Amino acid sequence: MSNKIGIDLGYGNCKISYQGKEAKFPTAICFATDVATSFGDENDFEFEGEKYLVGQDAVGSESFTTTDYKFLYKYGPLLIYYILNKFDEHNKEQPIDVYTGLSISDWSEKDSFLERITSFQVNGEDIEINANIMPQGAGIFNDFIYNYNDETVPDRTCIIDIGTNTINFLNFVDGKPVKKDIKSFVGHGVTSILKPFTTYLENTYKVQFSETEALQIFVKNKFKYNGEEQQNVIDKITELKSQFVRKLFSSVLTSEKKVMAMADVVIIAGGGSLLLKDIDFPPNITIIEDPVYSNVKGFLK
Protein backbone atom coordinates (compact mmCIF):
# COMPACT_ATOMS: atom_id res chain seq x y z
CA MET A 1 0.00 0.00 0.00
CA SER A 2 1.43 3.37 -1.00
CA ASN A 3 1.36 6.72 0.76
CA LYS A 4 0.12 9.86 -0.97
CA ILE A 5 1.69 13.20 -0.10
CA GLY A 6 0.97 16.52 -1.80
CA ILE A 7 3.91 18.90 -2.17
CA ASP A 8 3.70 22.41 -3.60
CA LEU A 9 7.27 23.57 -4.26
CA GLY A 10 6.68 27.31 -4.15
CA TYR A 11 9.37 29.93 -4.61
CA GLY A 12 8.43 31.49 -1.26
CA ASN A 13 7.26 28.51 0.79
CA CYS A 14 6.89 24.79 0.27
CA LYS A 15 3.44 23.56 1.24
CA ILE A 16 2.66 19.98 2.24
CA SER A 17 -0.58 18.05 2.62
CA TYR A 18 -0.50 14.59 4.15
CA GLN A 19 -3.29 12.53 5.71
CA GLY A 20 -5.51 15.58 6.20
CA LYS A 21 -2.80 17.74 7.76
CA GLU A 22 -1.00 20.70 6.22
CA ALA A 23 2.38 22.31 6.90
CA LYS A 24 4.77 24.74 5.23
CA PHE A 25 8.36 25.90 5.49
CA PRO A 26 10.46 28.55 3.72
CA THR A 27 11.89 27.56 0.36
CA ALA A 28 15.36 28.48 1.58
CA ILE A 29 18.64 26.72 0.88
CA CYS A 30 22.21 27.66 1.70
CA PHE A 31 25.59 25.99 1.66
CA ALA A 32 26.25 24.39 5.04
CA THR A 33 29.80 25.76 4.93
CA ASP A 34 28.42 29.33 4.85
CA VAL A 35 27.09 28.88 8.39
CA ALA A 36 29.79 28.23 10.99
CA THR A 37 27.42 26.51 13.40
CA SER A 38 26.46 23.95 10.78
CA PHE A 39 29.70 21.97 11.11
CA GLY A 40 28.83 18.57 12.53
CA ASP A 41 25.13 19.45 12.48
CA GLU A 42 22.83 16.54 11.68
CA ASN A 43 20.51 18.90 9.79
CA ASP A 44 22.72 19.29 6.74
CA PHE A 45 22.16 17.30 3.55
CA GLU A 46 24.70 16.14 1.00
CA PHE A 47 23.39 16.56 -2.53
CA GLU A 48 25.32 16.42 -5.80
CA GLY A 49 28.69 17.05 -4.20
CA GLU A 50 27.70 19.86 -1.80
CA LYS A 51 26.33 20.06 1.74
CA TYR A 52 23.25 22.23 2.28
CA LEU A 53 20.94 23.50 4.99
CA VAL A 54 17.26 23.53 4.04
CA GLY A 55 14.13 25.31 5.25
CA GLN A 56 14.13 27.39 8.43
CA ASP A 57 17.73 26.37 9.15
CA ALA A 58 18.78 28.11 5.94
CA VAL A 59 16.90 31.38 6.43
CA GLY A 60 19.35 34.28 6.60
CA SER A 61 21.48 36.52 4.49
CA GLU A 62 23.37 33.52 3.09
CA SER A 63 20.27 31.73 1.81
CA PHE A 64 19.72 31.69 -1.90
CA THR A 65 16.61 31.34 -3.94
CA THR A 66 15.40 32.71 -7.22
CA THR A 67 12.12 32.93 -9.06
CA ASP A 68 13.68 31.02 -11.94
CA TYR A 69 12.57 27.51 -12.87
CA LYS A 70 16.24 26.48 -12.88
CA PHE A 71 16.20 26.78 -9.07
CA LEU A 72 13.32 24.31 -8.74
CA TYR A 73 14.91 21.94 -11.23
CA LYS A 74 18.23 22.03 -9.40
CA TYR A 75 16.92 21.73 -5.85
CA GLY A 76 13.51 20.06 -6.27
CA PRO A 77 14.88 16.62 -5.31
CA LEU A 78 16.59 18.04 -2.19
CA LEU A 79 13.41 19.84 -1.09
CA ILE A 80 11.34 16.69 -1.59
CA TYR A 81 13.83 14.59 0.37
CA TYR A 82 13.74 17.13 3.20
CA ILE A 83 9.95 16.96 3.28
CA LEU A 84 9.78 13.16 3.23
CA ASN A 85 12.24 13.03 6.12
CA LYS A 86 10.14 15.50 8.12
CA PHE A 87 7.07 13.35 7.64
CA ASP A 88 8.97 10.11 8.33
CA GLU A 89 7.73 8.75 5.04
CA HIS A 90 11.09 7.80 3.59
CA ASN A 91 10.84 4.03 3.60
CA LYS A 92 12.57 2.14 0.79
CA GLU A 93 10.25 -0.84 1.18
CA GLN A 94 7.09 1.24 0.92
CA PRO A 95 6.23 3.12 -2.29
CA ILE A 96 5.78 6.88 -1.96
CA ASP A 97 3.36 8.70 -4.25
CA VAL A 98 4.32 12.37 -4.51
CA TYR A 99 1.78 14.72 -6.08
CA THR A 100 3.20 18.10 -6.99
CA GLY A 101 2.72 20.94 -9.46
CA LEU A 102 4.40 23.39 -11.77
CA SER A 103 3.43 26.91 -12.69
CA ILE A 104 1.71 27.25 -16.05
CA SER A 105 4.70 29.33 -17.16
CA ASP A 106 6.95 26.29 -16.56
CA TRP A 107 4.53 23.63 -17.83
CA SER A 108 6.58 22.94 -20.95
CA GLU A 109 9.28 21.58 -18.60
CA LYS A 110 7.00 19.04 -16.91
CA ASP A 111 8.57 15.93 -18.46
CA SER A 112 12.14 16.86 -17.57
CA PHE A 113 11.08 17.94 -14.08
CA LEU A 114 9.20 14.67 -13.55
CA GLU A 115 12.30 12.70 -14.54
CA ARG A 116 14.44 14.87 -12.24
CA ILE A 117 12.37 14.23 -9.09
CA THR A 118 11.66 10.54 -9.71
CA SER A 119 15.17 9.22 -9.06
CA PHE A 120 17.97 10.98 -7.17
CA GLN A 121 20.52 10.63 -4.37
CA VAL A 122 20.78 12.53 -1.06
CA ASN A 123 23.13 11.69 1.82
CA GLY A 124 24.38 8.73 -0.18
CA GLU A 125 20.89 7.20 -0.36
CA ASP A 126 19.31 6.30 -3.68
CA ILE A 127 15.75 7.63 -3.65
CA GLU A 128 12.99 6.36 -5.94
CA ILE A 129 9.51 7.86 -5.80
CA ASN A 130 6.32 7.72 -7.82
CA ALA A 131 5.78 11.30 -8.97
CA ASN A 132 2.73 12.98 -10.48
CA ILE A 133 2.50 16.58 -11.72
CA MET A 134 -0.41 18.89 -12.47
CA PRO A 135 -0.54 22.62 -13.30
CA GLN A 136 -0.77 24.96 -10.33
CA GLY A 137 -4.23 26.44 -10.31
CA ALA A 138 -5.77 23.13 -11.37
CA GLY A 139 -5.19 21.99 -7.80
CA ILE A 140 -7.26 24.95 -6.57
CA PHE A 141 -10.08 23.95 -8.92
CA ASN A 142 -10.07 20.40 -7.49
CA ASP A 143 -9.93 21.73 -3.92
CA PHE A 144 -12.95 23.97 -4.54
CA ILE A 145 -15.04 21.27 -6.19
CA TYR A 146 -14.33 18.45 -3.72
CA ASN A 147 -13.86 20.31 -0.44
CA TYR A 148 -16.17 23.31 -0.74
CA ASN A 149 -18.82 22.68 -3.43
CA ASP A 150 -20.17 19.18 -2.69
CA GLU A 151 -18.42 17.84 -5.83
CA THR A 152 -20.69 20.01 -7.97
CA VAL A 153 -19.03 21.52 -11.03
CA PRO A 154 -20.25 25.03 -12.00
CA ASP A 155 -20.84 25.83 -15.66
CA ARG A 156 -18.05 28.41 -15.63
CA THR A 157 -15.26 28.66 -13.06
CA CYS A 158 -12.25 30.96 -13.05
CA ILE A 159 -9.17 30.39 -10.91
CA ILE A 160 -6.73 33.14 -9.90
CA ASP A 161 -3.68 31.57 -8.27
CA ILE A 162 -1.45 34.25 -6.74
CA GLY A 163 1.97 32.84 -5.95
CA THR A 164 5.31 34.30 -4.94
CA ASN A 165 6.46 34.93 -8.51
CA THR A 166 3.55 34.16 -10.80
CA ILE A 167 -0.17 34.75 -11.08
CA ASN A 168 -1.82 31.83 -12.87
CA PHE A 169 -5.24 32.39 -14.46
CA LEU A 170 -7.40 29.45 -15.54
CA ASN A 171 -10.92 29.29 -16.95
CA PHE A 172 -12.99 26.09 -16.73
CA VAL A 173 -16.20 25.45 -18.68
CA ASP A 174 -18.16 22.41 -17.52
CA GLY A 175 -15.12 21.33 -15.54
CA LYS A 176 -12.72 21.39 -18.49
CA PRO A 177 -9.94 23.98 -18.86
CA VAL A 178 -10.26 26.39 -21.78
CA LYS A 179 -6.80 26.46 -23.30
CA LYS A 180 -7.01 29.92 -24.86
CA ASP A 181 -7.94 31.45 -21.49
CA ILE A 182 -5.05 29.91 -19.53
CA LYS A 183 -2.43 32.55 -18.79
CA SER A 184 0.57 32.99 -16.55
CA PHE A 185 1.70 36.45 -15.44
CA VAL A 186 5.34 35.96 -14.52
CA GLY A 187 6.86 38.48 -12.11
CA HIS A 188 3.46 39.79 -10.98
CA GLY A 189 3.11 37.70 -7.82
CA VAL A 190 4.21 38.68 -4.33
CA THR A 191 7.78 39.10 -5.61
CA SER A 192 6.68 42.24 -7.47
CA ILE A 193 6.43 43.99 -4.10
CA LEU A 194 8.97 41.83 -2.26
CA LYS A 195 11.92 43.14 -4.24
CA PRO A 196 11.24 46.83 -3.47
CA PHE A 197 10.49 45.87 0.14
CA THR A 198 13.86 44.11 0.47
CA THR A 199 15.58 47.15 -1.02
CA TYR A 200 13.71 49.40 1.43
CA LEU A 201 14.89 47.33 4.41
CA GLU A 202 18.51 47.35 3.24
CA ASN A 203 18.53 51.08 2.53
CA THR A 204 16.86 51.89 5.85
CA TYR A 205 18.93 49.67 8.14
CA LYS A 206 22.18 49.48 6.13
CA VAL A 207 22.42 45.70 6.47
CA GLN A 208 21.75 42.88 4.03
CA PHE A 209 18.39 41.07 3.93
CA SER A 210 17.68 37.98 1.84
CA GLU A 211 14.32 37.91 0.09
CA THR A 212 13.41 34.97 2.32
CA GLU A 213 13.95 37.13 5.41
CA ALA A 214 12.04 40.02 3.86
CA LEU A 215 9.12 37.73 2.98
CA GLN A 216 8.84 36.50 6.57
CA ILE A 217 8.77 40.10 7.84
CA PHE A 218 6.19 41.02 5.21
CA VAL A 219 3.90 38.11 6.05
CA LYS A 220 4.17 38.65 9.83
CA ASN A 221 3.47 42.36 9.31
CA LYS A 222 5.78 43.31 12.16
CA PHE A 223 9.46 43.92 12.65
CA LYS A 224 11.69 44.68 15.63
CA TYR A 225 15.14 46.26 15.30
CA ASN A 226 17.37 46.84 18.30
CA GLY A 227 14.45 45.62 20.41
CA GLU A 228 12.00 48.25 19.16
CA GLU A 229 8.94 47.84 16.96
CA GLN A 230 9.49 49.52 13.60
CA GLN A 231 6.26 51.31 12.66
CA ASN A 232 7.86 52.64 9.48
CA VAL A 233 8.20 49.06 8.22
CA ILE A 234 4.53 48.35 8.92
CA ASP A 235 3.58 51.51 7.05
CA LYS A 236 5.71 50.42 4.09
CA ILE A 237 4.04 47.00 4.03
CA THR A 238 0.59 48.67 3.99
CA GLU A 239 1.66 50.93 1.13
CA LEU A 240 3.02 48.05 -0.95
CA LYS A 241 -0.08 45.91 -0.36
CA SER A 242 -2.26 48.74 -1.66
CA GLN A 243 -0.08 49.08 -4.75
CA PHE A 244 -0.31 45.32 -5.36
CA VAL A 245 -4.11 45.32 -5.29
CA ARG A 246 -4.37 48.30 -7.64
CA LYS A 247 -1.97 46.79 -10.16
CA LEU A 248 -3.65 43.39 -10.02
CA PHE A 249 -7.03 44.58 -11.18
CA SER A 250 -6.07 47.68 -13.18
CA SER A 251 -3.39 46.06 -15.34
CA VAL A 252 -2.63 42.37 -14.84
CA LEU A 253 -6.19 41.03 -15.05
CA THR A 254 -7.80 43.63 -17.32
CA SER A 255 -7.75 41.25 -20.30
CA GLU A 256 -9.68 38.69 -18.21
CA LYS A 257 -12.39 41.12 -17.09
CA LYS A 258 -15.10 39.74 -19.42
CA VAL A 259 -14.28 36.08 -18.66
CA MET A 260 -14.45 36.73 -14.92
CA ALA A 261 -17.70 38.68 -15.20
CA MET A 262 -19.34 35.78 -17.05
CA ALA A 263 -18.13 33.13 -14.59
CA ASP A 264 -20.47 31.56 -12.04
CA VAL A 265 -17.63 31.68 -9.55
CA VAL A 266 -14.12 33.15 -9.50
CA ILE A 267 -11.87 31.51 -6.93
CA ILE A 268 -8.82 33.38 -5.65
CA ALA A 269 -6.18 31.36 -3.81
CA GLY A 270 -2.44 31.01 -3.28
CA GLY A 271 -0.31 32.68 -0.64
CA GLY A 272 -0.57 36.06 -2.34
CA SER A 273 -4.35 36.06 -1.95
CA LEU A 274 -3.86 36.92 1.73
CA LEU A 275 -3.02 40.45 0.56
CA LEU A 276 -6.59 40.78 -0.76
CA LYS A 277 -8.56 39.68 2.30
CA ASP A 278 -10.02 43.13 3.01
CA ILE A 279 -11.08 43.86 -0.59
CA ASP A 280 -14.77 44.23 -1.50
CA PHE A 281 -15.28 41.93 -4.52
CA PRO A 282 -18.26 41.36 -6.85
CA PRO A 283 -20.60 38.58 -5.62
CA ASN A 284 -19.10 35.90 -7.87
CA ILE A 285 -15.52 36.42 -6.64
CA THR A 286 -14.34 34.75 -3.45
CA ILE A 287 -11.08 33.93 -1.69
CA ILE A 288 -11.10 30.25 -0.80
CA GLU A 289 -11.23 29.53 2.92
CA ASP A 290 -7.75 27.99 3.15
CA PRO A 291 -5.94 29.73 0.28
CA VAL A 292 -2.33 28.93 1.16
CA TYR A 293 -2.86 25.16 0.99
CA SER A 294 -5.56 25.05 -1.68
CA ASN A 295 -3.28 23.92 -4.52
CA VAL A 296 -1.56 21.22 -2.53
CA LYS A 297 -4.82 19.80 -1.16
CA GLY A 298 -6.23 19.76 -4.68
CA PHE A 299 -3.21 17.84 -5.98
CA LEU A 300 -4.42 14.84 -3.97
CA LYS A 301 -7.94 14.83 -5.45
C-alpha positions in Angstrom: 0.0 0.0 0.0 1.4 3.4 -1.0 1.4 6.7 0.8 0.1 9.9 -1.0 1.7 13.2 -0.1 1.0 16.5 -1.8 3.9 18.9 -2.2 3.7 22.4 -3.6 7.3 23.6 -4.3 6.7 27.3 -4.1 9.4 29.9 -4.6 8.4 31.5 -1.3 7.3 28.5 0.8 6.9 24.8 0.3 3.4 23.6 1.2 2.7 20.0 2.2 -0.6 18.0 2.6 -0.5 14.6 4.1 -3.3 12.5 5.7 -5.5 15.6 6.2 -2.8 17.7 7.8 -1.0 20.7 6.2 2.4 22.3 6.9 4.8 24.7 5.2 8.4 25.9 5.5 10.5 28.6 3.7 11.9 27.6 0.4 15.4 28.5 1.6 18.6 26.7 0.9 22.2 27.7 1.7 25.6 26.0 1.7 26.2 24.4 5.0 29.8 25.8 4.9 28.4 29.3 4.9 27.1 28.9 8.4 29.8 28.2 11.0 27.4 26.5 13.4 26.5 24.0 10.8 29.7 22.0 11.1 28.8 18.6 12.5 25.1 19.4 12.5 22.8 16.5 11.7 20.5 18.9 9.8 22.7 19.3 6.7 22.2 17.3 3.5 24.7 16.1 1.0 23.4 16.6 -2.5 25.3 16.4 -5.8 28.7 17.0 -4.2 27.7 19.9 -1.8 26.3 20.1 1.7 23.3 22.2 2.3 20.9 23.5 5.0 17.3 23.5 4.0 14.1 25.3 5.3 14.1 27.4 8.4 17.7 26.4 9.2 18.8 28.1 5.9 16.9 31.4 6.4 19.3 34.3 6.6 21.5 36.5 4.5 23.4 33.5 3.1 20.3 31.7 1.8 19.7 31.7 -1.9 16.6 31.3 -3.9 15.4 32.7 -7.2 12.1 32.9 -9.1 13.7 31.0 -11.9 12.6 27.5 -12.9 16.2 26.5 -12.9 16.2 26.8 -9.1 13.3 24.3 -8.7 14.9 21.9 -11.2 18.2 22.0 -9.4 16.9 21.7 -5.8 13.5 20.1 -6.3 14.9 16.6 -5.3 16.6 18.0 -2.2 13.4 19.8 -1.1 11.3 16.7 -1.6 13.8 14.6 0.4 13.7 17.1 3.2 9.9 17.0 3.3 9.8 13.2 3.2 12.2 13.0 6.1 10.1 15.5 8.1 7.1 13.4 7.6 9.0 10.1 8.3 7.7 8.8 5.0 11.1 7.8 3.6 10.8 4.0 3.6 12.6 2.1 0.8 10.2 -0.8 1.2 7.1 1.2 0.9 6.2 3.1 -2.3 5.8 6.9 -2.0 3.4 8.7 -4.3 4.3 12.4 -4.5 1.8 14.7 -6.1 3.2 18.1 -7.0 2.7 20.9 -9.5 4.4 23.4 -11.8 3.4 26.9 -12.7 1.7 27.3 -16.1 4.7 29.3 -17.2 6.9 26.3 -16.6 4.5 23.6 -17.8 6.6 22.9 -21.0 9.3 21.6 -18.6 7.0 19.0 -16.9 8.6 15.9 -18.5 12.1 16.9 -17.6 11.1 17.9 -14.1 9.2 14.7 -13.6 12.3 12.7 -14.5 14.4 14.9 -12.2 12.4 14.2 -9.1 11.7 10.5 -9.7 15.2 9.2 -9.1 18.0 11.0 -7.2 20.5 10.6 -4.4 20.8 12.5 -1.1 23.1 11.7 1.8 24.4 8.7 -0.2 20.9 7.2 -0.4 19.3 6.3 -3.7 15.7 7.6 -3.7 13.0 6.4 -5.9 9.5 7.9 -5.8 6.3 7.7 -7.8 5.8 11.3 -9.0 2.7 13.0 -10.5 2.5 16.6 -11.7 -0.4 18.9 -12.5 -0.5 22.6 -13.3 -0.8 25.0 -10.3 -4.2 26.4 -10.3 -5.8 23.1 -11.4 -5.2 22.0 -7.8 -7.3 24.9 -6.6 -10.1 23.9 -8.9 -10.1 20.4 -7.5 -9.9 21.7 -3.9 -12.9 24.0 -4.5 -15.0 21.3 -6.2 -14.3 18.5 -3.7 -13.9 20.3 -0.4 -16.2 23.3 -0.7 -18.8 22.7 -3.4 -20.2 19.2 -2.7 -18.4 17.8 -5.8 -20.7 20.0 -8.0 -19.0 21.5 -11.0 -20.3 25.0 -12.0 -20.8 25.8 -15.7 -18.1 28.4 -15.6 -15.3 28.7 -13.1 -12.3 31.0 -13.0 -9.2 30.4 -10.9 -6.7 33.1 -9.9 -3.7 31.6 -8.3 -1.4 34.2 -6.7 2.0 32.8 -6.0 5.3 34.3 -4.9 6.5 34.9 -8.5 3.6 34.2 -10.8 -0.2 34.8 -11.1 -1.8 31.8 -12.9 -5.2 32.4 -14.5 -7.4 29.5 -15.5 -10.9 29.3 -16.9 -13.0 26.1 -16.7 -16.2 25.4 -18.7 -18.2 22.4 -17.5 -15.1 21.3 -15.5 -12.7 21.4 -18.5 -9.9 24.0 -18.9 -10.3 26.4 -21.8 -6.8 26.5 -23.3 -7.0 29.9 -24.9 -7.9 31.5 -21.5 -5.0 29.9 -19.5 -2.4 32.5 -18.8 0.6 33.0 -16.5 1.7 36.4 -15.4 5.3 36.0 -14.5 6.9 38.5 -12.1 3.5 39.8 -11.0 3.1 37.7 -7.8 4.2 38.7 -4.3 7.8 39.1 -5.6 6.7 42.2 -7.5 6.4 44.0 -4.1 9.0 41.8 -2.3 11.9 43.1 -4.2 11.2 46.8 -3.5 10.5 45.9 0.1 13.9 44.1 0.5 15.6 47.2 -1.0 13.7 49.4 1.4 14.9 47.3 4.4 18.5 47.3 3.2 18.5 51.1 2.5 16.9 51.9 5.9 18.9 49.7 8.1 22.2 49.5 6.1 22.4 45.7 6.5 21.8 42.9 4.0 18.4 41.1 3.9 17.7 38.0 1.8 14.3 37.9 0.1 13.4 35.0 2.3 14.0 37.1 5.4 12.0 40.0 3.9 9.1 37.7 3.0 8.8 36.5 6.6 8.8 40.1 7.8 6.2 41.0 5.2 3.9 38.1 6.1 4.2 38.6 9.8 3.5 42.4 9.3 5.8 43.3 12.2 9.5 43.9 12.7 11.7 44.7 15.6 15.1 46.3 15.3 17.4 46.8 18.3 14.5 45.6 20.4 12.0 48.2 19.2 8.9 47.8 17.0 9.5 49.5 13.6 6.3 51.3 12.7 7.9 52.6 9.5 8.2 49.1 8.2 4.5 48.3 8.9 3.6 51.5 7.0 5.7 50.4 4.1 4.0 47.0 4.0 0.6 48.7 4.0 1.7 50.9 1.1 3.0 48.1 -0.9 -0.1 45.9 -0.4 -2.3 48.7 -1.7 -0.1 49.1 -4.7 -0.3 45.3 -5.4 -4.1 45.3 -5.3 -4.4 48.3 -7.6 -2.0 46.8 -10.2 -3.6 43.4 -10.0 -7.0 44.6 -11.2 -6.1 47.7 -13.2 -3.4 46.1 -15.3 -2.6 42.4 -14.8 -6.2 41.0 -15.1 -7.8 43.6 -17.3 -7.7 41.3 -20.3 -9.7 38.7 -18.2 -12.4 41.1 -17.1 -15.1 39.7 -19.4 -14.3 36.1 -18.7 -14.5 36.7 -14.9 -17.7 38.7 -15.2 -19.3 35.8 -17.0 -18.1 33.1 -14.6 -20.5 31.6 -12.0 -17.6 31.7 -9.5 -14.1 33.2 -9.5 -11.9 31.5 -6.9 -8.8 33.4 -5.6 -6.2 31.4 -3.8 -2.4 31.0 -3.3 -0.3 32.7 -0.6 -0.6 36.1 -2.3 -4.3 36.1 -2.0 -3.9 36.9 1.7 -3.0 40.4 0.6 -6.6 40.8 -0.8 -8.6 39.7 2.3 -10.0 43.1 3.0 -11.1 43.9 -0.6 -14.8 44.2 -1.5 -15.3 41.9 -4.5 -18.3 41.4 -6.9 -20.6 38.6 -5.6 -19.1 35.9 -7.9 -15.5 36.4 -6.6 -14.3 34.7 -3.5 -11.1 33.9 -1.7 -11.1 30.2 -0.8 -11.2 29.5 2.9 -7.7 28.0 3.2 -5.9 29.7 0.3 -2.3 28.9 1.2 -2.9 25.2 1.0 -5.6 25.1 -1.7 -3.3 23.9 -4.5 -1.6 21.2 -2.5 -4.8 19.8 -1.2 -6.2 19.8 -4.7 -3.2 17.8 -6.0 -4.4 14.8 -4.0 -7.9 14.8 -5.4 
